[in-house]
Amino acid sequence: MTKRKYTFEQLLSQFLKDEHYYANPHRSHPFIYSGDNKLWTTDNFGVLIANPTIVRYGKKYPVQDCGFNLPGDNDDIVISVNDLQETLKKVATLKKYEYMTCPECKGSKRVYALYTSSRSFGTWHIETDCPVCNGKGVVKAKPVKFSLVPDERCYINIKDVVFKAPYIQRIVNVCNLAGVKEIHWVHVHKENANIFNINKDIKVAQMPCDPSKSEHPERNTIALF
């Protein structure tokens, strides 16, 4: 049996900031979808779908219904991960900084400060936003580290289906973690979810987009095929 070189936590990091962050407030954790008994994780734009067997130490997740069924296969287009990577090199990039827990508030976002009144000459301890991280709980890592990521105003056109470049980068990241060189695009749609089979354990459902409806001006659309 081939030893798996990635963990579910690594895949999860591509879709969530951490295991306790969820863009959808109704689902605070990854969950087992009752419709297919697979482990689902979403940021509301894409869905990571995995066999529960890839979770380390038999970790348990809640079983629930998400009100969404994956569309059936309507195609089988093989896409080279290298072709995706080469296309991503052509889009504009932004700096994505690494962050660390604020050393002042230890991530709590709040601190107690000593307050002295000039009128009553009294002194109190008050709770306030941390002045070091401005109440965010994190600060830029020191020394400063950053990576270049695709600008979300850039789009990639694959067979007339348009995706935001960062979401294609995420699919590439998942492929690199899984060690695969090609993926199968098994459901193709210009308006609804597209399904990419990464390997036998992992698939990604990704929503396309319409650049003309974006809040940001379109910089460039690059055709892969």
Secondary structure as GFF3:
##gff-version 3
##sequence-region A 1 225
A	DSSP	alpha_helix	8	12	.	.	.	ID=ss1
A	DSSP	beta_strand	31	33	.	.	.	ID=ss2
A	DSSP	beta_strand	38	42	.	.	.	ID=ss3
A	DSSP	beta_strand	46	50	.	.	.	ID=ss4
A	DSSP	three_ten_helix	52	54	.	.	.	ID=ss5
A	DSSP	three_ten_helix	56	58	.	.	.	ID=ss6
A	DSSP	beta_strand	63	64	.	.	.	ID=ss7
A	DSSP	beta_strand	77	80	.	.	.	ID=ss8
A	DSSP	alpha_helix	81	88	.	.	.	ID=ss9
A	DSSP	beta_strand	93	97	.	.	.	ID=ss10
A	DSSP	beta_strand	99	101	.	.	.	ID=ss11
A	DSSP	beta_strand	110	116	.	.	.	ID=ss12
A	DSSP	beta_strand	123	129	.	.	.	ID=ss13
A	DSSP	beta_strand	138	140	.	.	.	ID=ss14
A	DSSP	beta_strand	146	150	.	.	.	ID=ss15
A	DSSP	beta_strand	154	158	.	.	.	ID=ss16
A	DSSP	beta_strand	161	164	.	.	.	ID=ss17
A	DSSP	alpha_helix	165	178	.	.	.	ID=ss18
A	DSSP	beta_strand	182	187	.	.	.	ID=ss19
A	DSSP	beta_strand	194	197	.	.	.	ID=ss20
A	DSSP	beta_strand	202	206	.	.	.	ID=ss21
A	DSSP	three_ten_helix	211	213	.	.	.	ID=ss22
A	DSSP	beta_strand	220	223	.	.	.	ID=ss23
###
